[in-house]
């Protein structure tokens, strides 16, 4: 896990394989969890992040990082 912060926002990146294009299109939807998940959860975490960011006028970007892994960018 890697977290970076600058004057325009922050990025959280993991070091996994990233997620499939199909899952990437839906990630952040309430109650959505990509297929094959071993960890428990309800699929609400990223939807909550997106909602809180929107309430504060921020933007959230969810993507596969060019150097590998999945990343969440919150910018203001």
Buried (B, 14 or more C-beta within 10 A) or exposed (E): EEEEEEEEBEBBBBEEEBBBEEBBEEBBEEEBBBEEEEEEEEBBEBBEBBBEBEEEEBEBEBBBBEEEBBBBBBEE
